[in-house]
Amino acid sequence: MSALFRRFTTALAALVLSTGLMSGLASAKVTIAVGGASCLCYLPTMLAESLGEFKKAGVEVEVIQFKGGSESLKAVMGGSADVASGYFDHCVNLAAKGQHLQSFVVYDRFPGFALVVSPKHTAEIKSVKDLAGKKVGVSAPGSSTDFFLKYILSKNGVDPNSIGVIGVGLGSTAIAAMEQGQIDAAIMLDPAVTVLAGKYSDLKILSDTRSQKDTLAVFGGEYPGGALYAQADWIKAHEKDVQGMANAIVSTLKWIHSHTAEEITEKMPPELVGKDKAGYIAALKNTMPMYSQTGRMDPKGAAAVLAVFSQSSPDVAKANIDLSKTYTNTYVDAANKKLGMK
């Protein structure tokens, strides 16, 4: 009888393991799409991966890199990726089209965009109005950089349709396009902006949202940037994985704010830091205030995104969007409670 009992318990244990019922066992691999992994705006996601925070939280992830946020969005909508590490504004924009995306952790307090003039065109472009008829780079057409460009142009009385929008990426490809004069200006983010400014002392920046002060000047309030988001139905069906990812990002944000830019840089993959390590560290020092300490969405920030898109997108302006469905703080609140954070 005892031998039979042992065989029974062994078989039962094997069944529990194979079905993933044992406490703490990781679920199937989760794919995260990132549009421009070298950009500091996405650093919390890439750092969480490097620090092993996702694994510690019981989630096995695979990060897939794309040229821009619009391509990450397409991957999520098409089902080739589960989650996007991208800008929250996509959740608002897609809500106007009846698509239900939801962010579940926000790691950027402001967007970090800068509208920069190519060093070869500094003499002829003095203001946003001078961009009419010019070629302006964005990470990829339809990305958040593209949305920001259209907003800034409209705000300054320039018809967005009067310019040529060129996809140039966010890192070395964007810098090369600017230095070679292939484009007249571009929406850029750090570390690319700081690297370029280090080479050209007269670099002209027409609009900047890399600090809280500048973001308030442009948008009139804080404007959430990078977040983890997914289709709402996917979130409901994978709450364990979602909670694990929220735990990982919140833990990483806590780590960021307790370490120096130099220490953070040492933990980042070398290919993301690039050859100019000093420039990367300098850019990171400037970027540190951008990162959230809690991962929570400020409802006023979500409202600011809706207000901006309502000005530049007729579809958003006409849509009756329920903002409360475009984000949730449920998972980050649980993560903060677990980590003993407010």
C-alpha positions in Angstrom: 0.0 0.0 0.0 2.8 2.4 0.9 4.5 1.8 -2.5 1.2 2.5 -4.3 0.8 5.7 -2.3 4.3 6.8 -3.2 3.6 6.2 -6.9 0.3 8.1 -6.6 1.9 11.2 -5.0 4.8 11.2 -7.5 2.3 11.2 -10.4 0.3 13.9 -8.8 3.4 16.1 -8.3 4.3 15.6 -12.0 0.8 16.6 -13.0 1.0 19.8 -10.9 4.3 20.7 -12.4 3.2 20.1 -16.0 0.0 22.1 -15.6 1.7 25.1 -14.0 -0.5 24.9 -10.9 2.4 25.0 -8.4 2.7 28.4 -6.7 5.2 30.8 -8.3 5.6 28.8 -11.5 6.1 31.1 -14.5 3.5 31.1 -17.3 4.3 30.8 -21.0 6.7 33.3 -22.4 5.5 36.9 -22.8 6.7 38.9 -25.8 7.3 42.6 -25.3 7.6 44.8 -28.3 9.9 47.9 -27.9 10.1 50.6 -30.5 13.7 51.9 -30.2 15.3 50.0 -27.3 18.4 52.4 -27.3 16.2 55.3 -26.4 16.4 56.3 -22.7 12.6 56.7 -22.7 12.4 52.9 -22.7 15.3 52.3 -20.3 13.1 50.9 -17.4 12.0 48.0 -19.6 15.4 47.2 -20.9 17.0 47.6 -17.5 14.4 45.3 -15.9 15.3 42.7 -18.4 19.1 43.2 -17.7 18.6 43.1 -13.9 16.6 39.9 -14.2 13.5 41.5 -12.6 11.1 39.9 -14.9 12.4 36.4 -13.9 12.4 37.3 -10.2 8.7 38.3 -10.7 8.0 34.9 -12.2 7.6 36.0 -15.8 9.6 34.8 -18.7 9.8 37.6 -21.3 11.2 38.0 -24.8 11.9 41.5 -25.9 11.4 42.2 -29.6 12.9 45.4 -30.9 11.3 47.6 -33.6 12.2 50.9 -35.3 9.4 52.9 -33.7 6.4 52.8 -31.5 3.9 52.5 -34.4 5.5 49.2 -35.3 5.4 47.9 -31.7 1.7 48.8 -31.7 1.1 46.9 -34.9 2.8 43.8 -33.4 0.5 43.9 -30.4 -2.6 44.5 -32.5 -1.6 41.8 -34.9 -0.9 39.3 -32.2 2.9 38.8 -32.9 3.6 40.5 -29.5 1.7 40.4 -26.3 2.7 43.7 -24.7 4.2 46.9 -26.0 6.7 49.0 -24.1 5.6 52.3 -25.8 3.9 55.5 -25.3 0.5 55.7 -23.5 -0.9 58.0 -26.1 -1.5 55.0 -28.4 -4.1 53.8 -25.9 -6.0 57.0 -26.3 -5.7 57.2 -30.0 -6.8 53.7 -30.6 -9.8 54.1 -28.2 -11.2 56.6 -30.7 -11.2 53.8 -33.2 -12.9 51.3 -30.9 -9.8 49.4 -30.0 -9.4 48.7 -26.3 -5.7 49.0 -25.3 -4.8 49.5 -21.6 -1.6 50.6 -19.9 -0.9 48.8 -16.6 2.4 50.5 -15.5 3.7 54.0 -16.5 7.4 54.5 -16.2 7.9 58.0 -17.8 6.4 61.1 -16.1 6.9 63.1 -19.3 7.6 62.2 -22.9 11.2 63.5 -23.4 10.6 64.7 -27.0 12.8 67.4 -28.5 12.2 69.1 -31.9 15.8 69.6 -33.1 17.1 71.4 -36.2 19.7 69.6 -38.3 23.2 71.2 -37.8 23.4 71.8 -41.5 20.2 73.9 -41.5 20.7 76.0 -38.4 21.0 79.2 -40.3 17.8 78.9 -42.2 15.5 77.4 -39.6 14.9 79.8 -36.6 11.4 78.7 -35.5 8.7 76.1 -35.9 7.1 78.2 -38.6 10.2 77.8 -40.8 9.6 74.1 -41.0 6.8 74.6 -43.6 7.7 72.7 -46.7 10.7 71.0 -45.0 11.5 67.4 -44.3 11.3 66.4 -40.7 12.3 63.1 -39.2 10.4 61.0 -36.7 11.1 57.5 -35.3 8.5 56.0 -37.6 5.3 57.4 -39.3 2.4 57.0 -37.0 4.5 56.8 -33.8 4.3 59.1 -30.8 7.1 61.2 -32.3 4.9 61.7 -35.3 1.9 62.7 -33.1 4.1 65.2 -31.2 5.4 66.7 -34.4 1.8 67.3 -35.7 0.8 68.8 -32.4 3.7 71.2 -32.3 3.2 72.2 -35.9 -0.5 72.9 -35.5 0.1 74.8 -32.2 2.4 77.1 -34.2 0.1 77.6 -37.1 1.9 75.3 -39.6 -0.1 72.8 -41.6 1.2 69.3 -40.7 0.4 68.2 -44.3 2.9 70.9 -45.6 5.9 68.9 -44.4 7.5 65.7 -45.4 7.6 63.1 -42.6 10.6 60.8 -42.8 11.1 57.7 -40.5 14.7 57.8 -39.2 14.6 55.8 -36.0 15.7 57.1 -32.6 19.4 56.3 -32.2 22.4 56.4 -34.5 20.3 56.4 -37.7 18.6 59.6 -36.5 21.9 61.2 -35.6 23.4 60.3 -39.0 20.4 61.7 -40.9 20.7 64.9 -39.0 24.4 65.3 -39.4 24.3 64.5 -43.2 21.4 67.0 -43.7 19.1 64.3 -45.2 16.4 66.0 -43.1 15.9 69.6 -42.0 14.9 68.7 -38.4 13.7 65.8 -36.3 11.8 64.8 -33.2 14.6 63.2 -31.1 15.0 61.7 -27.7 17.9 61.1 -25.4 20.6 60.0 -25.6 20.6 61.1 -29.2 19.8 64.8 -28.3 22.6 65.0 -25.8 25.1 63.3 -28.1 24.3 65.7 -30.9 24.5 68.7 -28.6 27.9 67.5 -27.5 29.1 67.7 -31.0 27.4 71.0 -32.0 27.5 73.8 -29.5 25.0 75.8 -31.6 22.5 73.0 -31.9 19.0 74.5 -32.1 16.1 73.0 -30.2 12.7 74.4 -31.2 10.6 72.5 -28.6 11.6 70.4 -25.6 9.8 68.1 -23.2 12.8 66.5 -21.5 12.1 68.2 -18.2 9.0 68.8 -16.0 9.3 72.6 -16.6 9.5 72.3 -20.4 6.7 69.7 -20.5 4.5 72.1 -18.5 5.3 74.9 -20.9 4.4 72.8 -24.0 1.4 70.9 -22.7 0.2 72.9 -19.7 0.6 69.8 -17.4 2.5 66.6 -17.0 2.2 64.3 -19.9 2.8 60.5 -19.4 5.2 58.9 -21.8 6.5 55.3 -21.8 4.3 52.6 -20.4 3.6 48.9 -20.7 0.3 48.4 -22.4 -1.6 45.5 -24.0 -5.1 44.7 -25.4 -7.5 44.9 -22.5 -8.8 41.3 -23.2 -5.2 40.0 -23.0 -4.7 41.7 -19.6 -7.8 40.1 -18.2 -6.7 36.7 -19.4 -3.1 37.0 -18.1 -3.4 38.8 -14.8 -0.6 36.8 -13.2 1.8 37.8 -15.9 0.6 41.4 -15.9 1.1 41.6 -12.1 4.6 40.1 -12.5 5.6 42.6 -15.1 4.2 45.5 -13.0 6.2 44.2 -10.1 9.3 44.0 -12.2 9.0 47.6 -13.6 8.1 49.1 -10.2 11.1 47.3 -8.6 13.3 48.6 -11.4 12.1 52.2 -10.9 13.0 51.9 -7.3 16.4 50.6 -8.2 17.0 53.4 -10.7 16.3 56.1 -8.1 18.7 54.5 -5.6 21.6 54.3 -8.0 23.8 56.7 -10.1 23.7 57.1 -13.8 27.1 55.5 -14.0 25.9 52.4 -12.1 22.8 52.1 -14.2 24.9 52.4 -17.4 27.1 49.5 -16.3 23.9 47.3 -16.1 22.7 48.2 -19.6 23.5 46.1 -22.6 26.6 47.6 -24.3 24.9 47.7 -27.7 22.3 50.0 -26.2 24.8 52.3 -24.5 26.8 52.6 -27.8 30.3 53.8 -28.4 29.9 57.2 -26.7 29.6 56.0 -23.1 30.3 59.4 -21.6 27.6 60.9 -23.7 25.1 58.2 -22.7 25.9 58.8 -19.0 25.5 62.6 -19.5 22.1 62.1 -21.2 21.0 59.7 -18.5 21.8 62.2 -15.8 19.5 64.6 -17.5 16.8 62.0 -18.0 16.6 60.6 -14.4 13.9 63.0 -13.3 11.7 61.7 -16.1 11.3 58.3 -14.6 8.4 57.6 -12.3 9.0 56.4 -8.8 5.7 54.5 -8.5 4.6 53.5 -12.0 1.2 55.0 -11.4 -0.8 56.9 -14.0 -1.8 60.4 -12.9 -5.5 60.9 -14.1 -4.6 64.5 -14.9 -1.8 63.2 -17.1 -4.2 60.9 -19.0 -6.6 63.9 -19.4 -3.7 66.0 -20.8 -3.0 63.3 -23.5 -6.7 63.3 -24.5 -6.7 67.1 -24.7 -3.7 67.2 -26.9 -5.0 64.6 -29.3 -8.4 66.3 -29.4 -6.6 69.3 -30.8 -4.7 67.5 -33.5 -6.9 64.5 -34.3 -10.5 65.0 -35.5 -11.3 61.3 -34.8 -10.2 61.7 -31.1 -12.1 65.0 -30.8 -15.3 63.4 -32.0 -15.0 60.2 -30.0 -16.6 59.8 -26.6 -13.6 58.2 -24.9 -13.8 56.8 -21.5 -10.3 57.5 -20.2 -10.7 55.2 -17.2 -10.6 52.3 -19.6 -7.3 53.2 -21.2 -5.2 52.6 -18.1 -5.3 50.8 -14.7 -3.3 51.4 -11.5 -4.5 48.2 -10.0 -1.3 46.2 -10.7 1.1 49.0 -9.8 -0.7 49.7 -6.5 -0.3 46.0 -5.6 3.3 46.1 -6.6 4.0 49.2 -4.5 2.3 47.6 -1.6 4.4 44.5 -1.9 7.6 46.6 -2.0 6.5 48.7 0.9 6.2 51.9 -1.3 3.5 54.5 -1.2 
